[in-house]
Amino acid sequence: MQIATDQPARPAANGGRGDEEFHAVEGAFARMKAAHRSDPMPSCEQRMAWLDKLLGIIRQYRNEIAEAISDDFGHRSLHETQIAEIFTLITGIRYIKKNLKSWMRPTARHVMLPMRPASARVFPQPLGVVGVIAPWNYPFQLAIGPVAAALAAGNRVMLKPSEYTPRTALLLRRVIRDAFEPEVLTVVTGGADVAADFSRLPFDHLLFTGSTHVGRSVMRAAAENLTPVTLELGGKSPVLVPESFPTARAAARIASGKWFNAGQACIAPDYVLVPHGQFDAMVEHIEKSVSKAYPTLAKNPDYTSIANEKHHARILGLIEDAVAHGARKLEINPAGERLDPAERKIAPTLLLGVSDEMRVMQEEIFGPVLPIIGYESLEQAIEYVNDRPRPLALYYFDHDRARVQRVLEQTVSGGACINDTLLHFAVDDLPFGGVGASGIGAYHGPEGFETFSHRKGVFYQSRVNAAAVMAPPYGLRVDKMLELLAGK
């Protein structure tokens, strides 16, 4: 375990995690707590300065960030990184800066007539020290995005990047150490044991992005300190296409969202529900869309590798299991290339004839594999979605407003996107988060500021007030007052 200081922690003698290392992190945490106590309400100007430092890091190192992520993946499209990690962060932080002053203002609340002329306000206040545990699939955006929201709310932040993207983690540690005082923002690096220790620190709030399985462990660890958590998890995000929507148009947008980052996104389309009558057309048009976007795969700079060997093997296992249980595999490899396993590229793959006993229909895929399922009626498709854990995202294609409203009302998902995929994540003013198995809480937009703030209700008594009227000794006067308030 290492923290963002000039002197890295000394490794344990046995090659594992040592107590000295964890004590160093505890010390950094204690210094952050002390810094918060000495300045519990950073000014708007101070928070703006912190956000400007983040923007400076992103702009100065954006090419180095893209290269580090690509190195971690084996190959990651540089353009995809610029679009999904750099551009969205710049626009998101600009949005926070534009709205921060208004978010920080106390808001007036209604006071009942007998208590007037007293007043009441909700006072947003920093929580203190926030922990952020970031994932590997978007290792920069999903680290700095929550950090920006937490700093905007006036907190100090400790960031734990993923051990699966070590070059990006080291880059984060270096650039943040150079830009920020360690009492404001610091980076802790290390493996799963470090993340476990990190989640047991008594943070004032902890945000975790990752798998549902690990999310449960993080929540259990945080519960020991009654630390509130925001869990950004995943799940099987469905796509519903009705008979009336143009199949080719839906296929193009589904393909674009599914194979962006080779499907390694928590909100990637996980399976497609399409009417039986359009099933073959959907398969054909997705195949055409993918072939147009990726005419070659092996050396194509636009087609991303699977991030590590563990997940590469897991995805291939999902395909093999589905085929063994009777699914038909349609591999989209326009140039008929042999893909070197060492480069961890998996050809876009459609799975047809899938069933519930297949692992691919039980687990989040998180890769370039897309099951397509036929349905008889929209009611049946909605029932299919509702029979499964609530997804992080739902995608529905339709121009009929009544049907769109019906699908939104009859399904529950963390977020939804109509007539496209993924793009709701990039809308700065929309909250982003899961529900049920796909997560707890949300950030982005004003919800991000609120997640990392304590909204304290404050009552302001006026100099002239009627409080004495309701004080003991009670008698006829109070009885009459109570009858009046009750409406008798």
N, C-alpha and C positions, 0 to 999 in steps of 0.2 A: 504494500500500500504506500502510495506517495501523495503528498499534498503539494500545492503550488507555492513552494518556498524556494529560496535559492539553494538550500541544502536538502537534497532528497533524503527521505528516511532510509536508515540502514536496514538491509534485508535481514530476516531472521537467520540464525545459524543453521537451522535445519532446512533452509530453502523455502520454507512456507511463510505464513504471515506471523510476524512477531508481535509481542505485546508492546514493544517500544513503538512500533509503527502505529498501532491503534491509539496508543497514548498521545502520539503526535497529532492525530486527527482529533482526538478529544480535546487536546489543547487548543487547536485551531477553532474548534466549535466554541469552547469557553471564551476565547478572545472575541469571537463574533457576538456572543451573548452580552459580554461586557460592553462592546461597542454599541450595541443596540440600547442598552440601559443608559449609556451616556448621551445618546442622541436618538430617542425613541420615535421622533417625528421628523424625519428629514424633510427639508423644504422642497417645494416643487422644483426650484432651480437646481437643487442637488440631484434630485431624481432625473431631471432632464440631462444633467451632465453625465450621469451613469448611462443613460440610454444613448447619448451621443458617443460615449466610448464604445459601446457595443456596435453602433453603426460604423465607427471608424475601423474596428477590427474586421467587420464583414467586408467593407469596401477595400481595405488595404490587402487583405489576405484571401480574397475570394477565389483567385486562381490556385493558390496554394491549398486552400480548403478542398477544392474540387480534385486536385491531384492526390491529396492524402486519402480522400474517400475512395477514389478509383484504385489506389494502391491497396487499400484495405479489402476491397471487393475482389481484387484480381483484375477486374475491369468494370468501371462504372461510367456510363455516358457522362461526359463533362457538361454537355448541354442540359441533361436532366438535373444534374446537381445545381447548375446555375438557375434553372427554372424553379425547382422544388425547394431548394434549401437557401439560396442566396436571395433571389427575387422576393420570395414570400416573407423572408425575415425583414428585408428592407422596408417593404410596404407595411408589414405588421408593426414594426417599431415606429415608423412615421405616423401611423394611425394612433398608436398609444400616445405619442407626443402631442398630437393634435387635440386629443381629448382629455389628457391627464389633469389639467387644471380643473375642468368641470367635474371629473370623477372625484377629486379630492375635496370638493366643497361639501360641507354638511347639508343635508336635505331636511327641509321642514316637514313635520308630520302633524296630523290633526290632533287637537286637544279638545276634549268635550267641554261643552258650555259651562258647567258648574266649576271647572278648574281654571277658566280664563280669568285674567289675562296672562296666565302662565303659557309657556311655549314648549315645544318638543322638537328635537332634531336627531337625525341619525348621523353619527360622527364616524367616518371611516378612518381606521387606525392600523398601522403596520402590525403584523403578528409578531415579528421578531426575527428568528432565523429559520429559513426555509431550506429543505433538502430537495434536490432534483436528481432523480435517477433516469438517465437517458438510454434509449435503445440503440441498436446497431443499424437499423434499416435506413433511417435518416439521421445520422449521428450528429450532425451539426444543427440542423433546424429544430429537431426535437430536444436538443439541449438548450440552445440559446432562446428559443421561443418562450418556454416557461420561465427561464431566468429573467427575460425582459419584463414579463408580467409581474414577477415577484419584486424586482427592483423598482418598477413603477409604483408598486404599492408601498414602497419604503422599507422593504426587508433587506436583510443580509442573506446571502445565498451560498450554500455548498453544493457543488455539482459533481455527480459521479457519472462519467461517460461509460459506454459499454466497453468491456474488455475484448469484444469481437472486432472492434475497429481501433486497434492500438495506435496506429499512426495519427488518426484523427484525434484520439484522446490526448496524445502527447502534444499535438499542435494546439488543442484547446488549452491545455495546461500552460503552455509557453506564452501564448498571446494574451491570455487572461492575466497571468502573473505580471506581464509587462505593462498592462493597461490599468489594473485595479489594485487598490490596497487589499491585502489578504483579509482584513476585517470586514470588507464589503462583499467580495466574491472570490471564492477559491475553488480549485478543482482537486478532487481526490481520484487517483487512478488505482486500478487493481482488478482482481478477478471476482468470482462469485462470492468468495468468503468475505472480501472487502465490502461488497454490496450488502451482504447480510449484516455485517457489523454496522455499516452506514445506516441501514434502515432501523437499527435499534437505538440510534442516537435520539435524545429527547427534543426533536425538532418542534417548532411551533406549527409547521405544516410540512407534509411530505408528498411530493408528486412523483409518481412512477409511471413510466410508459414501457409496455412490454407485454408478455404473454399473460393469459389468465392464470395459468398455473403459478408462475412466479409472483403475480400480483397477490394471490392469496397468502403467500409466505410473507410478502412485504406488509400486508395488512395485519397479519398476526403479530409480526415484530413491532409494528407501530402501536398496536393496541396496548402493549405493555406500558407505554408512556402516555396512553390516551392521546396520541398524536393524530390529529385529523389528516385524512389522506385524500388525494385525488388520484384515481387509478384510470389511466388511459390504456385500455386493453385492446381486444380485437374481436375475433369471431368470424362467422361466415356471413358476409354481407351479400344479400341477394340482389339480383336484377330481375325485374318483372317487365315483360314486354307484352302488351295486348295485341290483339289481332289487327286493330285499326292503324297502328303506328308503322310507318315505312320500315321494313326490315333492314334494308341496306343502311339507312341512316343510323338506326339503333346499333347495328353491328359495328359500324365504324367507331362510334363513341364508346361502345363496350370494349372493343379491342384497344383503343387508345388508353383507356383507364386501366385495363387489366395488365397490359405488357409494359406499362411505364415502370421503370426500375425492375423489370422482369417479374412483376407481380409482388414484389417485396414491400408491400404497404399494408398497414392495418385496415385501410378502407378500400383496398382493391376489391373489385367484383369477385366473389367467391364461387358463385354458380348463377346460371341464367335459367329463368323460367320463361318458356315461350309456348304459345299455342301449338298443338300437334300439327295443325295445318301449315304453320310457318317453320317447323323444326328444320327441315332440310334446307330451306332458304337461309335460315339464320346461320347454320353451319357453313354453307357456301360463302355467304357474305363476310363472316368473320375470317374465314380462310383467305379471302381476297384482300381484306383490309390489312391483315397481318403481313401477307406477302408483299403488299405495296409498301408498307412501312419498313419492313425488314427483308429486302430481297436477298440478302446474305446474312449469315449469323456469326460465323467463326471469327472473322476479323472486322466485323461491322462495329464502328465506334459508337453507334447509337444503341446497340443491344447489350444490355448489362449482364454481368456474370452473377451467379449466386454467391452471396457474401462469404461463405465459409464451407468447409468440407462437411461439417455436421448437417447443415441445412441442405446442402446439395444431395447428400445421401438420403436424407429424410424425404425430400420431394420425389426422388427417383423411387423410393420405397412406396410412396403413395400411389404412383402410377402403376407399379408392378402389382400392388395389392388389388387395385381396381380391375386391372386386366385379368388377374387370377380369379376374381369373382364374377367375371363375365362382361365387363365393360369393353367397349371398342375404343381403341386409341387412335386418334388422328393427329399425327405429328406434322406441323407446318414447317417445312424446311425447304424453301423455294429452290435453293441451289443444290440440294441434295448433298450437303457437306457432312463430313465426319467431324463431330465436335469432340475435341480432346478433353477427357474428364479432368485433366489437371487445370484446365482453364475455367472449369465449373460453369459452362454455359449449357442450359437446357433448352432445347427447341420449344417454341410455343406449342402446347399440346391441348387438344380438345378431348374430353372424355364423354362418350355417348353411351346410353344405356346404363347409367349408374344406379345404384340402389343403396339403401340406408346401411347395410352391413359393411360397406366399403369404408375404409379409413378416410378416404378423401371426402366423404360426406359427413364425417364425424369430427374431423379436425380442421382448424384453419389452415388453408393451403399455403399461403405466403410464398407463392412462386408462380411460374408461367404456365400454370395448368388450370383449365377452365371446364368444369362439367356443364353440360347443357341438358335440360330436363323439359320434357313436354308436359303440358297440362290441358285439361278439358275446358275449364272455365276459370274466370278471374277469381271467383269464390274459392275454388280449389287451390289456386296459387296462393291466395292470402292465407288460407288455412295451413298450407304447407310451411309458409314462413312462420306463422304463429305457433306451430307445433314444436319449434326449435328455439334454443336460447336467443334472447334479444340481440340483434346484431349492432355493430358500431355504425354502420351506414346501410341505407336502403336506396336502391336506384329504380325509378319507375319512369317509363317512357310513354307519354300520352299527351295529346292536345285537348282532351276533353276535361274541362275543369271539374266537373262533378265527379268523374271517376278518380281524378287525381286527389280530390279532397277525401273521397271515400277510402282510398288506399292509405292516405296519411292518417286518417282517423282510426282505421281498423288494424293498423300495424304499429308496433312500438320499436323504435330504433334510436340510437344515439343521435343521428342526424339523417338527413335525406337529401337527395339531389334528383330533380325532375328533368328528364330529357338530356341528361349527361351524367358523367361519373367524376368522382374525386374533387370537383371544383368547389364544393361547399367548404372544404378545408381552407381554401385560400381567400374566402370572404372575411375580411378583417372584423366586421361587425357581428358576425355570427358566433355563438358559443360553439365550442367543439368538445365533445365528451361522449361517454358511453352510458349505457343503462343496463342494469342487471349484470349478466356475465360479461358484457362488453365494457364495463367501467363504472366508476363512481365520480360524480362531479364533472366540471367543465372549466375550460379556460378559453382564451381568445376573446377579443372584444371587451366590453365592460365586465363580462362574467370573469375574465381573467383577473382584472383588478379586484373584483369582489372575492374571488377564491382566496387570494393572498392577503385579504384585509379582514379585520374584525369590525363589523358594523355595529358600533356601540350606540344603544339608545340612550339619549340624555334628556332629562326633564329639567326645565329652567323655571323655577318658581319666581313669581313677580313679588315686588315689595308689598303691594296691596293684594291680599288674597283672602279667601274664605276658609282656609284650612282649619282655623280655630273653631269654626261653626260645627265641624264634624268631630271635635275632640271630646273626650270625657270631661266631666260627668255627662253621660247621655241622658236624655229626657224627652219631653214632649217635642221640643224644638227639632231634635234629630229625627224623631218619628215622622214628623210632618215633612221634613226634608227628604227622607227616604221614600215616603209615599209619593211625593212630587216627582222624584227621579224615576220611580217605577211606573209612572204614568197613570196613577189612580186619580 
